[in-house]
Amino acid sequence: MAACLGLLIVALLVAAPCPAQDETSVAPLPVFEFHSGFWLNLHHTLYRQARLQRSSSPASNVAAVGPGMGNLTPAEQRLWSSALAFYSRTYADKDLTVSLEMILIKNQLGDFETCDDLAGLKKRSCDAGLPDKLTEMLDSVAPVYRAHLWPEHDRANRRWIAAVAPLVRRNGLDLSHRLAEIYQTPWPKERIRVDVTAYASSTGAYTTLDPLRVTISATDARNQGAEALEVLFHEASHGIADTVEDAIFRECRQRDKPIPRDLWHALLFYTTGEIIRPLALEPASSVPASGSSGYVPYAVREGLYKRGWEDYLRILTQYWQPYLDGRVDFSDAIAHMVSAL
Ligand SMILES: [Zn+2]
């Protein structure tokens, strides 16, 4: 039931008044289904502002007020402040990406994105079944968000979707097949839901499993241009790369070695970067190369390998790359990596 309420497919989104992308009146995108949902955006906005407000830095306190929130009426200000105080008490210490409570709330708010209220006052099927206090807070503050911030957030989300849609349309299926082959795991049959939000955790994007859903920030500088495609496929890889974690675990056990923290995650970054990179070199590519040296993968651009992953980059280049090139098989590549640590 929730799913049928919640569906707002990208065809609708890109058909909305957005920068022209020639994406209107065409078939739904492959691989991903993008959503710009009101409630999830409101929830993340309150969560972020509650966290910022508690920070001691004056700069972040200014940011916590947020553009568009400077002209609230006193009544609106009271509602917003009390919702922020509630989020600060209840959720600000919880991690969006690992707290089961936060994950369940996120999924539920996504599923009920088309509802006018979450208590089911106007439509019984819109009773989202969330904790009473949360429902009350979100419903009370919704008109404030809708009037002052949501139009700007929704526009940014739709603009981001319209920009990435042609890349997904052109490269999405090939990339999904390639990643499924690399991780030796079938790609999900259903399109993967991607919730596009103004804010999406400190990393700019995150993925939750069972069901596999990606949340990505439309305004985060790390998620723009061709890089958006890499971030999307990195995130989706979280849903199909258990084979890597399992194989690393097995090899370590056999060799009585400690399990290298985050090697599997470095491998995901490396792999997505390497399969996106050649697209930027194709003639008439829709993936623009950044600078004269071609496409720069996310982990290089954001300096991840320089922050404790230097050894990982070395063994990935030496032992995982040959697997990507088809010169060794999966188990041998993992075994070589683990023995080289
Ligand atoms: Zn990741």
Residues whose N, C-alpha, C, O or C-beta is under 5 A from the ligand:
A	BS01	ZN	none
